[in-house]
């Protein structure tokens, strides 16, 4: 498996990466298929991340997240390799990205810490990057508060980012709901299989438990994505109202 891995092919795929869910999932599956080349995959990811345009770097983080979340049950190769490069990549986005990118990066850190993706190291990552960002925000708060109006360009960046997240394909609600229905259907199927297997004496508890846990993880991801969509819509409405108020005043 993975014998045909070619770093140049990955470079080309990364160059075409965008924030759409389809783009991220397709490349994530390709990388996981080459899991025994995790070191080369992540090293290539890291090089291309730092060469990529600023607006594309969030897509790189989403890709890393998808690979981490979906490869963990198969092995820890990607976890170990991404731990070497993600702290610096996250720092770049948090320190140099726009507000939307910073918030997205901080949210990924919290998710990884909650799910113990990096074990106890996730807490260290959270304290280092999330804590530092909070301190910087507090330190700069009084200066921000003195500004009566935000720069128009900054406001437009927020509005464009909000539209891209909601309508750009990254968070396709139809796809998310379809995943929910499929997961629920699988769980219901497992429930029926349990009854049948118990009656026939062919009960395989460990396999069924693993299947249910996997589908529960899918449902948790769907809930988080739908929560993000709702939050993004609320933020977009807020930005539009603020922009309208700027025009009025």
Phi and psi in degrees as a GROMACS rama.xvg file:
@    title "Ramachandran Plot"
@    xaxis  label "Phi"
@    yaxis  label "Psi"
@TYPE xy
82.5667  7.5292  UNK-2
-66.079  -21.9225  UNK-3
-93.5815  14.5198  UNK-4
-60.4356  135.23  UNK-5
-137.57  118.267  UNK-6
-60.4239  -34.4372  UNK-7
-65.9716  -35.2277  UNK-8
-63.4484  -41.2623  UNK-9
-64.5451  -39.98  UNK-10
-57.3363  -44.1614  UNK-11
-66.4644  -39.9289  UNK-12
-65.8424  -40.2753  UNK-13
-66.5728  -34.1356  UNK-14
-63.1013  -29.0246  UNK-15
-96.6631  2.85784  UNK-16
-66.1379  137.236  UNK-17
-135.938  -178.459  UNK-18
-78.3565  -2.17365  UNK-19
-68.819  147.38  UNK-20
-60.5427  -39.7454  UNK-21
-63.1594  -43.4993  UNK-22
-62.8957  -44.9052  UNK-23
-67.2091  -47.1357  UNK-24
-66.8601  -39.341  UNK-25
-62.1309  -46.7101  UNK-26
-71.4022  -33.7757  UNK-27
-60.8943  -45.4423  UNK-28
-62.4099  -38.7752  UNK-29
-63.0338  -44.2491  UNK-30
-65.0714  -42.8819  UNK-31
-65.7642  -33.7537  UNK-32
-58.7056  -33.3392  UNK-33
-99.0213  40.5638  UNK-34
-61.092  -31.5849  UNK-35
-73.0697  -2.97328  UNK-36
-113.264  30.7292  UNK-37
-55.1172  -40.5849  UNK-38
-60.279  -47.4952  UNK-39
-67.544  -38.2121  UNK-40
-59.8944  -49.511  UNK-41
-70.4762  -38.0037  UNK-42
-62.0867  -39.8976  UNK-43
-67.0312  -43.6794  UNK-44
-54.9123  -45.5542  UNK-45
-65.6418  -45.2257  UNK-46
-61.0101  -46.1127  UNK-47
-71.512  -30.8867  UNK-48
-57.9353  -48.0973  UNK-49
-74.4851  -16.1542  UNK-50
-93.3378  -12.6405  UNK-51
-78.5659  158.303  UNK-52
-62.5136  151.392  UNK-53
-56.2681  -38.6739  UNK-54
-71.2644  -13.8284  UNK-55
-94.6384  -12.0239  UNK-56
-67.0804  -30.4093  UNK-57
-64.7712  -36.3214  UNK-58
-62.3188  -36.4795  UNK-59
-61.8931  -41.4354  UNK-60
-67.1373  -40.9101  UNK-61
-61.4029  -38.5502  UNK-62
-63.7366  -46.802  UNK-63
-58.2849  -42.1777  UNK-64
-61.4451  -45.0538  UNK-65
-63.9387  -40.9595  UNK-66
-63.498  -45.9889  UNK-67
-61.1974  -47.258  UNK-68
-66.0218  -37.8317  UNK-69
-94.8789  -7.63334  UNK-70
-102.436  -12.5725  UNK-71
-60.5308  -37.0302  UNK-72
-71.9167  -15.4385  UNK-73
-97.7284  -16.9604  UNK-74
159.408  169.86  UNK-75
-105.578  12.3717  UNK-76
-56.7492  -48.2766  UNK-77
-70.1056  -32.999  UNK-78
-59.5049  -48.5226  UNK-79
-64.5417  -40.1898  UNK-80
-73.5186  -42.3563  UNK-81
-67.7587  -29.3118  UNK-82
-60.6755  -28.4725  UNK-83
-70.7607  -28.0809  UNK-84
-117.609  -23.1158  UNK-85
-65.2801  -40.4816  UNK-86
-53.7951  -43.7623  UNK-87
-69.5933  -39.8726  UNK-88
-63.8038  -42.6844  UNK-89
-63.0809  -40.6942  UNK-90
-61.182  -39.2237  UNK-91
-61.4035  -45.701  UNK-92
-68.3609  -43.0912  UNK-93
-65.3781  -38.7437  UNK-94
-84.7338  -27.161  UNK-95
-118.358  -11.7628  UNK-96
-81.5833  170.725  UNK-97
-77.2185  179.022  UNK-98
-60.1609  -41.0992  UNK-99
-62.8199  -45.4223  UNK-100
-64.0153  -42.3561  UNK-101
-59.679  -47.3913  UNK-102
-63.4745  -38.5607  UNK-103
-65.2017  -42.0143  UNK-104
-64.3686  -42.7837  UNK-105
-65.0884  -36.0173  UNK-106
-66.3131  -39.6977  UNK-107
-61.143  -41.2035  UNK-108
-60.269  -43.3092  UNK-109
-64.8058  -41.0996  UNK-110
-62.3103  -44.9724  UNK-111
-64.4396  -36.1363  UNK-112
-69.9511  -42.8952  UNK-113
-64.3674  -37.9494  UNK-114
-91.7913  2.80263  UNK-115
56.837  37.0987  UNK-116
-58.7273  -40.1598  UNK-117
-106.419  20.8632  UNK-118
64.2123  -141.793  UNK-119
-68.7479  -19.8819  UNK-120
-67.4212  -23.9621  UNK-121
-60.6938  -35.7066  UNK-122
-66.016  -39.0078  UNK-123
-62.8201  -44.0322  UNK-124
-61.4688  -43.2691  UNK-125
-63.537  -46.0937  UNK-126
-64.3794  -38.7213  UNK-127
-70.0561  -50.595  UNK-128
-89.4561  -45.8746  UNK-129
-68.1927  -42.6224  UNK-130
-62.676  -43.3417  UNK-131
-64.1616  -40.6394  UNK-132
-63.7374  -38.9266  UNK-133
-64.3935  -41.0583  UNK-134
-63.4268  -42.9022  UNK-135
-63.7675  -39.4514  UNK-136
-65.0957  -41.5446  UNK-137
-65.7365  -41.5936  UNK-138
-63.8573  -37.4208  UNK-139
-92.7833  -1.62108  UNK-140
-58.4606  -43.9112  UNK-141
-67.8731  -30.8139  UNK-142
-71.537  -40.1383  UNK-143
-64.0641  -37.9964  UNK-144
-64.9166  -21.844  UNK-145
-78.9751  -15.7009  UNK-146
-79.8547  123.919  UNK-147
-78.2415  -29.6084  UNK-148
-137.915  142.407  UNK-149
-80.3789  149.289  UNK-150
-57.7844  140.043  UNK-151
-59.8098  -40.9293  UNK-152
-60.5203  -42.1371  UNK-153
-61.6994  -42.4016  UNK-154
-64.5846  -42.2742  UNK-155
-64.3273  -36.8818  UNK-156
-59.8688  -42.1583  UNK-157
-63.7554  -44.8122  UNK-158
-64.2779  -44.7867  UNK-159
-62.3515  -43.461  UNK-160
-62.2357  -40.8527  UNK-161
-62.9313  -44.1363  UNK-162
-63.7029  -40.8975  UNK-163
-62.7221  -40.5793  UNK-164
-65.8781  -44.8224  UNK-165
-78.2587  -42.4843  UNK-166
-111.391  -1.15266  UNK-167
-84.5558  -1.69557  UNK-168
100.748  -13.2789  UNK-169
-64.6566  -39.5124  UNK-170
-116.289  75.3441  UNK-171
-80.6291  107.933  UNK-172
-63.0174  -35.6671  UNK-173
-61.1419  -41.4189  UNK-174
-65.7479  -42.2269  UNK-175
-63.3098  -46.5747  UNK-176
-63.7331  -35.4883  UNK-177
-63.1721  -41.2068  UNK-178
-62.3673  -40.5324  UNK-179
-60.2107  -48.2807  UNK-180
-61.9299  -41.5345  UNK-181
-64.1211  -40.8326  UNK-182
-64.7834  -44.2962  UNK-183
-62.909  -41.4045  UNK-184
-61.6722  -41.2939  UNK-185
-64.4369  -40.9222  UNK-186
-64.9498  -42.0399  UNK-187
-63.2164  -38.0064  UNK-188
-64.4096  -41.9345  UNK-189
-61.4395  -40.5489  UNK-190
-59.3215  -42.5096  UNK-191
-68.3429  -38.3107  UNK-192
-64.2697  -35.097  UNK-193
-61.3746  -47.0156  UNK-194
-60.3311  -43.8067  UNK-195
-66.4044  -45.2279  UNK-196
-66.6248  -37.1811  UNK-197
-64.2997  -41.7846  UNK-198
-68.0554  -31.6417  UNK-199
-95.8428  -4.51954  UNK-200
77.0716  20.1893  UNK-201
-111.379  28.6452  UNK-202
-67.6404  125.152  UNK-203
-118.92  85.9923  UNK-204
-60.579  -45.0788  UNK-205
-63.1828  -41.1357  UNK-206
-66.2271  -40.317  UNK-207
-69.1287  -39.0269  UNK-208
-62.2403  -43.2761  UNK-209
-62.0157  -39.8379  UNK-210
-64.9183  -45.3026  UNK-211
-63.344  -43.0057  UNK-212
-61.5452  -39.7208  UNK-213
-63.7625  -41.9832  UNK-214
-70.4273  -34.3466  UNK-215
-63.5688  -38.0123  UNK-216
-63.3316  -39.8057  UNK-217
-61.4531  -44.3546  UNK-218
-63.833  -39.2073  UNK-219
-62.3354  -42.505  UNK-220
-61.0662  -42.1173  UNK-221
-62.8083  -43.51  UNK-222
-61.1967  -43.4951  UNK-223
-64.2003  -40.9615  UNK-224
-66.5775  -41.5273  UNK-225
-66.223  -36.0707  UNK-226
-63.7159  -40.1812  UNK-227
-63.602  -41.5211  UNK-228
-60.7698  -46.796  UNK-229
-61.8078  -43.5262  UNK-230
-64.7881  -39.8983  UNK-231
-66.2096  -37.8282  UNK-232
-64.1477  -42.9913  UNK-233
-62.6633  -40.8357  UNK-234
-65.4368  -41.3554  UNK-235
-62.7493  -43.4906  UNK-236
-59.6963  -42.1148  UNK-237
-62.4514  -43.291  UNK-238
-63.4226  -41.7221  UNK-239
-64.9378  -40.6022  UNK-240
-64.124  -40.9201  UNK-241
-65.1666  -41.2991  UNK-242
-64.3383  -39.9198  UNK-243
-63.261  -41.2334  UNK-244
-63.2611  -37.354  UNK-245
-61.0629  -39.5831  UNK-246
-67.6214  -38.967  UNK-247
-67.4824  -40.7031  UNK-248
